[in-house]
Amino acid sequence: MCRSIKTLRPPYTESVTEDDVRAAALQYVRKISGFRAPAAHNAEAFDRAVEVITKASEELLASLQVRGSR
Protein backbone atom coordinates (compact mmCIF):
# COMPACT_ATOMS: atom_id res chain seq x y z
CA MET A 1 0.00 0.00 0.00
CA CYS A 2 1.37 3.36 -0.96
CA ARG A 3 -0.39 6.54 -0.04
CA SER A 4 0.57 10.16 0.08
CA ILE A 5 1.44 11.75 3.35
CA LYS A 6 -1.23 14.35 4.03
CA THR A 7 -0.81 17.73 5.68
CA LEU A 8 -1.66 17.39 9.36
CA ARG A 9 -2.16 20.99 10.45
CA PRO A 10 -4.96 23.55 10.23
CA PRO A 11 -6.45 24.75 7.98
CA TYR A 12 -5.85 21.57 5.97
CA THR A 13 -7.30 19.38 8.69
CA GLU A 14 -9.00 20.30 11.94
CA SER A 15 -8.58 17.08 13.89
CA VAL A 16 -5.45 14.96 13.86
CA THR A 17 -5.24 11.68 15.72
CA GLU A 18 -2.22 9.81 16.99
CA ASP A 19 -2.96 7.24 14.29
CA ASP A 20 -2.76 9.96 11.60
CA VAL A 21 0.66 11.08 12.81
CA ARG A 22 1.94 7.52 13.14
CA ALA A 23 0.67 6.64 9.64
CA ALA A 24 2.56 9.60 8.19
CA ALA A 25 5.72 8.58 10.09
CA LEU A 26 5.38 4.99 8.88
CA GLN A 27 4.96 6.13 5.28
CA TYR A 28 8.05 8.34 5.61
CA VAL A 29 10.16 5.49 7.01
CA ARG A 30 8.92 3.16 4.27
CA LYS A 31 9.82 5.72 1.62
CA ILE A 32 13.33 6.52 2.80
CA SER A 33 14.21 2.91 3.69
CA GLY A 34 12.80 1.44 0.50
CA PHE A 35 11.02 -1.29 2.49
CA ARG A 36 7.29 -1.74 2.85
CA ALA A 37 8.00 -4.08 5.76
CA PRO A 38 11.46 -4.72 7.15
CA ALA A 39 13.15 -8.08 7.39
CA ALA A 40 13.28 -9.52 10.90
CA HIS A 41 16.86 -8.35 11.41
CA ASN A 42 15.84 -4.74 10.58
CA ALA A 43 12.48 -4.66 12.40
CA GLU A 44 13.79 -3.05 15.59
CA ALA A 45 15.53 -0.20 13.74
CA PHE A 46 12.48 0.32 11.50
CA ASP A 47 10.05 0.41 14.44
CA ARG A 48 12.33 2.71 16.44
CA ALA A 49 12.53 5.12 13.50
CA VAL A 50 8.72 5.20 13.21
CA GLU A 51 8.40 5.98 16.92
CA VAL A 52 11.07 8.72 16.87
CA ILE A 53 9.56 10.37 13.79
CA THR A 54 6.06 10.11 15.27
CA LYS A 55 7.21 11.88 18.45
CA ALA A 56 9.09 14.56 16.53
CA SER A 57 6.05 15.14 14.30
CA GLU A 58 3.73 15.46 17.30
CA GLU A 59 6.12 17.99 18.90
CA LEU A 60 6.30 19.95 15.65
CA LEU A 61 2.53 20.07 15.20
CA ALA A 62 2.02 21.09 18.83
CA SER A 63 4.46 23.99 18.52
CA LEU A 64 3.39 25.43 15.15
CA GLN A 65 1.60 28.77 15.20
CA VAL A 66 -0.81 29.00 12.31
CA ARG A 67 -1.79 32.50 11.26
CA GLY A 68 -5.47 33.26 10.77
CA SER A 69 -6.81 33.43 7.24
CA ARG A 70 -7.21 36.86 5.68
Distance bins in CASP14 RR format, pairs under 12 A and 6 or more apart:
PFRMAT RR
TARGET T0000
AUTHOR 0000-0000-0000
RMODE 2
METHOD distances of the structure
MODEL  1
1 23 0 0 0 0 0 1 0 0 0 0 0
1 26 0 0 0 0 0 1 0 0 0 0 0
1 27 0 0 0 0 1 0 0 0 0 0 0
1 30 0 0 0 0 1 0 0 0 0 0 0
1 36 1 0 0 1 0 0 0 0 0 0 0
1 37 0 0 0 0 0 1 0 0 0 0 0
2 26 0 0 0 0 0 1 0 0 0 0 0
2 27 1 0 0 1 0 0 0 0 0 0 0
2 30 0 0 0 0 1 0 0 0 0 0 0
2 31 0 0 0 0 1 0 0 0 0 0 0
2 34 0 0 0 0 0 1 0 0 0 0 0
2 36 0 0 0 0 1 0 0 0 0 0 0
3 20 0 0 0 0 0 1 0 0 0 0 0
3 23 0 0 0 0 1 0 0 0 0 0 0
3 24 0 0 0 0 1 0 0 0 0 0 0
3 26 0 0 0 0 0 1 0 0 0 0 0
3 27 1 0 0 1 0 0 0 0 0 0 0
3 28 0 0 0 0 0 1 0 0 0 0 0
3 30 0 0 0 0 0 1 0 0 0 0 0
3 31 0 0 0 0 0 1 0 0 0 0 0
3 36 0 0 0 0 0 1 0 0 0 0 0
4 23 0 0 0 0 0 1 0 0 0 0 0
4 24 0 0 0 0 1 0 0 0 0 0 0
4 27 1 0 0 1 0 0 0 0 0 0 0
4 28 0 0 0 0 0 1 0 0 0 0 0
4 31 0 0 0 0 0 1 0 0 0 0 0
5 12 0 0 0 0 0 1 0 0 0 0 0
5 20 0 0 0 0 0 1 0 0 0 0 0
5 21 0 0 0 0 0 1 0 0 0 0 0
5 22 0 0 0 0 0 1 0 0 0 0 0
5 23 0 0 0 0 1 0 0 0 0 0 0
5 24 1 0 1 0 0 0 0 0 0 0 0
5 25 0 0 0 0 1 0 0 0 0 0 0
5 26 0 0 0 0 1 0 0 0 0 0 0
5 27 1 0 1 0 0 0 0 0 0 0 0
5 28 1 0 0 1 0 0 0 0 0 0 0
5 29 0 0 0 0 0 1 0 0 0 0 0
5 30 0 0 0 0 0 1 0 0 0 0 0
5 31 0 0 0 0 1 0 0 0 0 0 0
5 32 0 0 0 0 0 1 0 0 0 0 0
5 53 0 0 0 0 0 1 0 0 0 0 0
5 57 0 0 0 0 1 0 0 0 0 0 0
6 12 1 0 0 1 0 0 0 0 0 0 0
6 13 1 0 0 1 0 0 0 0 0 0 0
6 16 0 0 0 0 1 0 0 0 0 0 0
6 20 1 0 0 1 0 0 0 0 0 0 0
6 21 0 0 0 0 0 1 0 0 0 0 0
6 23 0 0 0 0 1 0 0 0 0 0 0
6 24 1 0 0 1 0 0 0 0 0 0 0
6 27 0 0 0 0 1 0 0 0 0 0 0
7 13 1 0 0 1 0 0 0 0 0 0 0
7 14 0 0 0 0 0 1 0 0 0 0 0
7 16 0 0 0 0 1 0 0 0 0 0 0
7 20 0 0 0 0 0 1 0 0 0 0 0
7 21 0 0 0 0 0 1 0 0 0 0 0
7 24 0 0 0 0 1 0 0 0 0 0 0
7 57 0 0 0 0 0 1 0 0 0 0 0
7 61 0 0 0 0 0 1 0 0 0 0 0
7 64 0 0 0 0 0 1 0 0 0 0 0
7 66 0 0 0 0 0 1 0 0 0 0 0
8 14 0 0 0 0 0 1 0 0 0 0 0
8 15 0 0 0 0 1 0 0 0 0 0 0
8 16 1 0 1 0 0 0 0 0 0 0 0
8 17 0 0 0 0 1 0 0 0 0 0 0
8 18 0 0 0 0 0 1 0 0 0 0 0
8 19 0 0 0 0 0 1 0 0 0 0 0
8 20 1 0 1 0 0 0 0 0 0 0 0
8 21 1 0 0 1 0 0 0 0 0 0 0
8 22 0 0 0 0 0 1 0 0 0 0 0
8 23 0 0 0 0 1 0 0 0 0 0 0
8 24 1 0 0 1 0 0 0 0 0 0 0
8 25 0 0 0 0 0 1 0 0 0 0 0
8 27 0 0 0 0 0 1 0 0 0 0 0
8 28 0 0 0 0 0 1 0 0 0 0 0
8 54 0 0 0 0 0 1 0 0 0 0 0
8 57 1 0 0 1 0 0 0 0 0 0 0
8 58 0 0 0 0 1 0 0 0 0 0 0
8 60 0 0 0 0 1 0 0 0 0 0 0
8 61 1 0 0 1 0 0 0 0 0 0 0
8 62 0 0 0 0 0 1 0 0 0 0 0
8 64 0 0 0 0 1 0 0 0 0 0 0
8 66 0 0 0 0 0 1 0 0 0 0 0
9 15 0 0 0 0 0 1 0 0 0 0 0
9 16 1 0 0 1 0 0 0 0 0 0 0
9 20 0 0 0 0 0 1 0 0 0 0 0
9 21 0 0 0 0 0 1 0 0 0 0 0
9 24 0 0 0 0 0 1 0 0 0 0 0
9 57 0 0 0 0 0 1 0 0 0 0 0
9 58 0 0 0 0 0 1 0 0 0 0 0
9 60 0 0 0 0 1 0 0 0 0 0 0
9 61 1 0 1 0 0 0 0 0 0 0 0
9 62 0 0 0 0 0 1 0 0 0 0 0
9 63 0 0 0 0 0 1 0 0 0 0 0
9 64 1 0 1 0 0 0 0 0 0 0 0
9 65 0 0 0 0 0 1 0 0 0 0 0
9 66 1 0 0 1 0 0 0 0 0 0 0
9 67 0 0 0 0 0 1 0 0 0 0 0
10 16 0 0 0 0 1 0 0 0 0 0 0
10 61 0 0 0 0 1 0 0 0 0 0 0
10 64 0 0 0 0 1 0 0 0 0 0 0
10 65 0 0 0 0 0 1 0 0 0 0 0
10 66 1 0 1 0 0 0 0 0 0 0 0
10 67 0 0 0 0 0 1 0 0 0 0 0
10 68 0 0 0 0 1 0 0 0 0 0 0
10 69 0 0 0 0 1 0 0 0 0 0 0
11 66 1 0 0 1 0 0 0 0 0 0 0
11 67 0 0 0 0 0 1 0 0 0 0 0
11 68 0 0 0 0 1 0 0 0 0 0 0
11 69 1 0 0 1 0 0 0 0 0 0 0
11 70 0 0 0 0 0 1 0 0 0 0 0
12 20 0 0 0 0 0 1 0 0 0 0 0
12 61 0 0 0 0 0 1 0 0 0 0 0
12 64 0 0 0 0 0 1 0 0 0 0 0
12 66 0 0 0 0 1 0 0 0 0 0 0
12 69 0 0 0 0 0 1 0 0 0 0 0
13 20 1 0 0 1 0 0 0 0 0 0 0
13 21 0 0 0 0 0 1 0 0 0 0 0
13 24 0 0 0 0 0 1 0 0 0 0 0
13 61 0 0 0 0 0 1 0 0 0 0 0
13 66 0 0 0 0 0 1 0 0 0 0 0
14 20 0 0 0 0 0 1 0 0 0 0 0
14 66 0 0 0 0 0 1 0 0 0 0 0
15 21 0 0 0 0 0 1 0 0 0 0 0
15 61 0 0 0 0 0 1 0 0 0 0 0
16 22 0 0 0 0 0 1 0 0 0 0 0
16 23 0 0 0 0 0 1 0 0 0 0 0
16 24 0 0 0 0 1 0 0 0 0 0 0
16 54 0 0 0 0 0 1 0 0 0 0 0
16 57 0 0 0 0 1 0 0 0 0 0 0
16 58 0 0 0 0 1 0 0 0 0 0 0
16 60 0 0 0 0 0 1 0 0 0 0 0
16 61 1 0 0 1 0 0 0 0 0 0 0
16 62 0 0 0 0 0 1 0 0 0 0 0
16 64 0 0 0 0 0 1 0 0 0 0 0
17 23 0 0 0 0 1 0 0 0 0 0 0
17 24 0 0 0 0 0 1 0 0 0 0 0
17 54 0 0 0 0 0 1 0 0 0 0 0
17 58 0 0 0 0 0 1 0 0 0 0 0
17 61 0 0 0 0 0 1 0 0 0 0 0
18 24 0 0 0 0 0 1 0 0 0 0 0
18 25 0 0 0 0 0 1 0 0 0 0 0
18 51 0 0 0 0 0 1 0 0 0 0 0
18 54 1 0 0 1 0 0 0 0 0 0 0
18 55 0 0 0 0 0 1 0 0 0 0 0
18 57 0 0 0 0 0 1 0 0 0 0 0
18 58 1 0 0 1 0 0 0 0 0 0 0
18 61 0 0 0 0 0 1 0 0 0 0 0
19 25 0 0 0 0 0 1 0 0 0 0 0
19 26 0 0 0 0 0 1 0 0 0 0 0
19 54 0 0 0 0 0 1 0 0 0 0 0
19 58 0 0 0 0 0 1 0 0 0 0 0
20 26 0 0 0 0 0 1 0 0 0 0 0
20 27 0 0 0 0 0 1 0 0 0 0 0
20 54 0 0 0 0 0 1 0 0 0 0 0
20 57 0 0 0 0 1 0 0 0 0 0 0
20 58 0 0 0 0 0 1 0 0 0 0 0
20 61 0 0 0 0 1 0 0 0 0 0 0
21 27 0 0 0 0 0 1 0 0 0 0 0
21 28 0 0 0 0 0 1 0 0 0 0 0
21 50 0 0 0 0 0 1 0 0 0 0 0
21 51 0 0 0 0 0 1 0 0 0 0 0
21 53 0 0 0 0 1 0 0 0 0 0 0
21 54 1 0 1 0 0 0 0 0 0 0 0
21 55 0 0 0 0 1 0 0 0 0 0 0
21 56 0 0 0 0 1 0 0 0 0 0 0
21 57 1 0 1 0 0 0 0 0 0 0 0
21 58 1 0 1 0 0 0 0 0 0 0 0
21 59 0 0 0 0 0 1 0 0 0 0 0
21 60 0 0 0 0 1 0 0 0 0 0 0
21 61 1 0 0 1 0 0 0 0 0 0 0
21 62 0 0 0 0 0 1 0 0 0 0 0
22 28 0 0 0 0 0 1 0 0 0 0 0
22 29 0 0 0 0 0 1 0 0 0 0 0
22 47 0 0 0 0 0 1 0 0 0 0 0
22 49 0 0 0 0 0 1 0 0 0 0 0
22 50 1 0 0 1 0 0 0 0 0 0 0
22 51 0 0 0 0 1 0 0 0 0 0 0
22 52 0 0 0 0 0 1 0 0 0 0 0
22 53 0 0 0 0 1 0 0 0 0 0 0
22 54 1 0 1 0 0 0 0 0 0 0 0
22 55 0 0 0 0 1 0 0 0 0 0 0
22 56 0 0 0 0 0 1 0 0 0 0 0
22 57 0 0 0 0 1 0 0 0 0 0 0
22 58 0 0 0 0 1 0 0 0 0 0 0
23 29 0 0 0 0 0 1 0 0 0 0 0
23 30 0 0 0 0 0 1 0 0 0 0 0
23 50 0 0 0 0 1 0 0 0 0 0 0
23 53 0 0 0 0 0 1 0 0 0 0 0
23 54 0 0 0 0 1 0 0 0 0 0 0
23 57 0 0 0 0 0 1 0 0 0 0 0
24 30 0 0 0 0 0 1 0 0 0 0 0
24 31 0 0 0 0 0 1 0 0 0 0 0
24 50 0 0 0 0 0 1 0 0 0 0 0
24 53 0 0 0 0 1 0 0 0 0 0 0
24 54 0 0 0 0 1 0 0 0 0 0 0
24 56 0 0 0 0 0 1 0 0 0 0 0
24 57 1 0 0 1 0 0 0 0 0 0 0
24 58 0 0 0 0 0 1 0 0 0 0 0
24 60 0 0 0 0 0 1 0 0 0 0 0
24 61 0 0 0 0 0 1 0 0 0 0 0
25 31 0 0 0 0 0 1 0 0 0 0 0
25 32 0 0 0 0 0 1 0 0 0 0 0
25 46 0 0 0 0 0 1 0 0 0 0 0
25 47 0 0 0 0 0 1 0 0 0 0 0
25 48 0 0 0 0 0 1 0 0 0 0 0
25 49 0 0 0 0 1 0 0 0 0 0 0
25 50 1 0 1 0 0 0 0 0 0 0 0
25 51 1 0 0 1 0 0 0 0 0 0 0
25 52 0 0 0 0 1 0 0 0 0 0 0
25 53 1 1 0 0 0 0 0 0 0 0 0
25 54 1 0 1 0 0 0 0 0 0 0 0
25 55 0 0 0 0 1 0 0 0 0 0 0
25 56 0 0 0 0 1 0 0 0 0 0 0
25 57 1 0 1 0 0 0 0 0 0 0 0
25 58 0 0 0 0 1 0 0 0 0 0 0
25 60 0 0 0 0 0 1 0 0 0 0 0
25 61 0 0 0 0 0 1 0 0 0 0 0
26 32 0 0 0 0 0 1 0 0 0 0 0
26 33 0 0 0 0 0 1 0 0 0 0 0
26 35 0 0 0 0 0 1 0 0 0 0 0
26 36 0 0 0 0 0 1 0 0 0 0 0
26 37 0 0 0 0 0 1 0 0 0 0 0
26 38 0 0 0 0 0 1 0 0 0 0 0
26 46 0 0 0 0 1 0 0 0 0 0 0
26 47 0 0 0 0 1 0 0 0 0 0 0
26 49 0 0 0 0 1 0 0 0 0 0 0
26 50 1 0 1 0 0 0 0 0 0 0 0
26 51 0 0 0 0 0 1 0 0 0 0 0
26 53 0 0 0 0 1 0 0 0 0 0 0
26 54 0 0 0 0 1 0 0 0 0 0 0
26 57 0 0 0 0 0 1 0 0 0 0 0
27 33 0 0 0 0 0 1 0 0 0 0 0
27 34 0 0 0 0 0 1 0 0 0 0 0
27 36 0 0 0 0 0 1 0 0 0 0 0
27 50 0 0 0 0 1 0 0 0 0 0 0
27 53 0 0 0 0 1 0 0 0 0 0 0
27 54 0 0 0 0 0 1 0 0 0 0 0
27 57 0 0 0 0 0 1 0 0 0 0 0
28 34 0 0 0 0 0 1 0 0 0 0 0
28 46 0 0 0 0 0 1 0 0 0 0 0
28 49 0 0 0 0 1 0 0 0 0 0 0
28 50 0 0 0 0 1 0 0 0 0 0 0
28 52 0 0 0 0 0 1 0 0 0 0 0
28 53 1 0 1 0 0 0 0 0 0 0 0
28 54 0 0 0 0 1 0 0 0 0 0 0
28 56 0 0 0 0 0 1 0 0 0 0 0
28 57 0 0 0 0 1 0 0 0 0 0 0
29 35 0 0 0 0 1 0 0 0 0 0 0
29 36 0 0 0 0 0 1 0 0 0 0 0
29 37 0 0 0 0 0 1 0 0 0 0 0
29 38 0 0 0 0 1 0 0 0 0 0 0
29 42 0 0 0 0 0 1 0 0 0 0 0
29 43 0 0 0 0 0 1 0 0 0 0 0
29 45 0 0 0 0 1 0 0 0 0 0 0
29 46 1 0 0 1 0 0 0 0 0 0 0
29 47 0 0 0 0 1 0 0 0 0 0 0
29 48 0 0 0 0 1 0 0 0 0 0 0
29 49 1 0 1 0 0 0 0 0 0 0 0
29 50 1 0 1 0 0 0 0 0 0 0 0
29 51 0 0 0 0 1 0 0 0 0 0 0
29 52 0 0 0 0 1 0 0 0 0 0 0
29 53 1 0 0 1 0 0 0 0 0 0 0
29 54 0 0 0 0 1 0 0 0 0 0 0
29 57 0 0 0 0 0 1 0 0 0 0 0
30 36 1 0 1 0 0 0 0 0 0 0 0
30 37 0 0 0 0 1 0 0 0 0 0 0
30 38 0 0 0 0 1 0 0 0 0 0 0
30 46 0 0 0 0 1 0 0 0 0 0 0
30 49 0 0 0 0 0 1 0 0 0 0 0
30 50 0 0 0 0 1 0 0 0 0 0 0
30 53 0 0 0 0 0 1 0 0 0 0 0
31 49 0 0 0 0 0 1 0 0 0 0 0
31 50 0 0 0 0 0 1 0 0 0 0 0
31 53 0 0 0 0 0 1 0 0 0 0 0
32 46 0 0 0 0 0 1 0 0 0 0 0
32 49 0 0 0 0 1 0 0 0 0 0 0
32 50 0 0 0 0 0 1 0 0 0 0 0
32 53 0 0 0 0 1 0 0 0 0 0 0
33 39 0 0 0 0 0 1 0 0 0 0 0
33 42 0 0 0 0 1 0 0 0 0 0 0
33 43 0 0 0 0 0 1 0 0 0 0 0
33 45 0 0 0 0 1 0 0 0 0 0 0
33 46 1 0 0 1 0 0 0 0 0 0 0
33 47 0 0 0 0 0 1 0 0 0 0 0
33 48 0 0 0 0 0 1 0 0 0 0 0
33 49 1 0 0 1 0 0 0 0 0 0 0
33 50 0 0 0 0 0 1 0 0 0 0 0
33 53 0 0 0 0 0 1 0 0 0 0 0
34 42 0 0 0 0 0 1 0 0 0 0 0
34 46 0 0 0 0 0 1 0 0 0 0 0
35 41 0 0 0 0 0 1 0 0 0 0 0
35 42 1 0 0 1 0 0 0 0 0 0 0
35 43 0 0 0 0 0 1 0 0 0 0 0
35 45 0 0 0 0 0 1 0 0 0 0 0
35 46 1 0 0 1 0 0 0 0 0 0 0
35 47 0 0 0 0 0 1 0 0 0 0 0
35 49 0 0 0 0 0 1 0 0 0 0 0
35 50 0 0 0 0 0 1 0 0 0 0 0
36 46 0 0 0 0 0 1 0 0 0 0 0
37 43 0 0 0 0 1 0 0 0 0 0 0
37 46 0 0 0 0 1 0 0 0 0 0 0
37 47 0 0 0 0 0 1 0 0 0 0 0
37 50 0 0 0 0 0 1 0 0 0 0 0
38 44 0 0 0 0 1 0 0 0 0 0 0
38 45 1 0 0 1 0 0 0 0 0 0 0
38 46 1 1 0 0 0 0 0 0 0 0 0
38 47 0 0 0 0 1 0 0 0 0 0 0
38 48 0 0 0 0 0 1 0 0 0 0 0
38 49 0 0 0 0 1 0 0 0 0 0 0
38 50 0 0 0 0 0 1 0 0 0 0 0
39 45 0 0 0 0 0 1 0 0 0 0 0
39 46 0 0 0 0 1 0 0 0 0 0 0
40 46 0 0 0 0 0 1 0 0 0 0 0
40 47 0 0 0 0 0 1 0 0 0 0 0
42 48 0 0 0 0 0 1 0 0 0 0 0
42 49 0 0 0 0 1 0 0 0 0 0 0
43 49 0 0 0 0 0 1 0 0 0 0 0
43 50 0 0 0 0 0 1 0 0 0 0 0
44 50 0 0 0 0 0 1 0 0 0 0 0
44 51 0 0 0 0 0 1 0 0 0 0 0
45 51 0 0 0 0 0 1 0 0 0 0 0
45 52 0 0 0 0 0 1 0 0 0 0 0
46 52 0 0 0 0 0 1 0 0 0 0 0
46 53 0 0 0 0 0 1 0 0 0 0 0
47 53 0 0 0 0 0 1 0 0 0 0 0
47 54 0 0 0 0 0 1 0 0 0 0 0
48 54 0 0 0 0 0 1 0 0 0 0 0
48 55 0 0 0 0 0 1 0 0 0 0 0
49 55 0 0 0 0 0 1 0 0 0 0 0
49 56 0 0 0 0 0 1 0 0 0 0 0
50 56 0 0 0 0 0 1 0 0 0 0 0
50 57 0 0 0 0 0 1 0 0 0 0 0
51 57 0 0 0 0 0 1 0 0 0 0 0
51 58 0 0 0 0 0 1 0 0 0 0 0
52 58 0 0 0 0 0 1 0 0 0 0 0
52 59 0 0 0 0 0 1 0 0 0 0 0
53 59 0 0 0 0 0 1 0 0 0 0 0
53 60 0 0 0 0 0 1 0 0 0 0 0
54 60 0 0 0 0 0 1 0 0 0 0 0
54 61 0 0 0 0 0 1 0 0 0 0 0
55 61 0 0 0 0 0 1 0 0 0 0 0
55 62 0 0 0 0 0 1 0 0 0 0 0
56 62 0 0 0 0 0 1 0 0 0 0 0
56 63 0 0 0 0 0 1 0 0 0 0 0
57 63 0 0 0 0 0 1 0 0 0 0 0
57 64 0 0 0 0 0 1 0 0 0 0 0
58 64 0 0 0 0 0 1 0 0 0 0 0
END
